[in-house]
Amino acid sequence: MQEVLCIVAIVERGKADKIVEDAKKAGAKGATILYGRGTGENEVQKFLTIQIESSKEVILILSEKKKYKPILRAVIESGKLEKPGTGIVFTLPIFNLVGLHYREELKKNNE
């Protein structure tokens, strides 16, 4: 069975659709976008006296480990995540994956 990673990106609200579009061009099969709210907002406002938008979009993309690098690079570039304050991205290993039917085809092709 092939190793799977989850690419997680947390970005400003309104940016996820473009990032996912670019990730798909780089090989992602799809993505899930969740909506959230950052909790560091009040502390930043107190010290810097600037308004920080606390609404966030969380992008989840599953990828085979051997194919994740171009997808990760596309997410970073599309979201401009190397610039401070634009968001974060990280990967997590996935265990006990159930429900992705295209993986059955991969399994058959590797046998």
Secondary structure as GFF3:
##gff-version 3
##sequence-region A 1 111
A	DSSP	beta_strand	4	12	.	.	.	ID=ss1
A	DSSP	alpha_helix	16	25	.	.	.	ID=ss2
A	DSSP	beta_strand	32	37	.	.	.	ID=ss3
A	DSSP	alpha_helix	41	48	.	.	.	ID=ss4
A	DSSP	beta_strand	55	64	.	.	.	ID=ss5
A	DSSP	three_ten_helix	65	67	.	.	.	ID=ss6
A	DSSP	alpha_helix	68	79	.	.	.	ID=ss7
A	DSSP	beta_strand	87	94	.	.	.	ID=ss8
A	DSSP	alpha_helix	102	110	.	.	.	ID=ss9
###
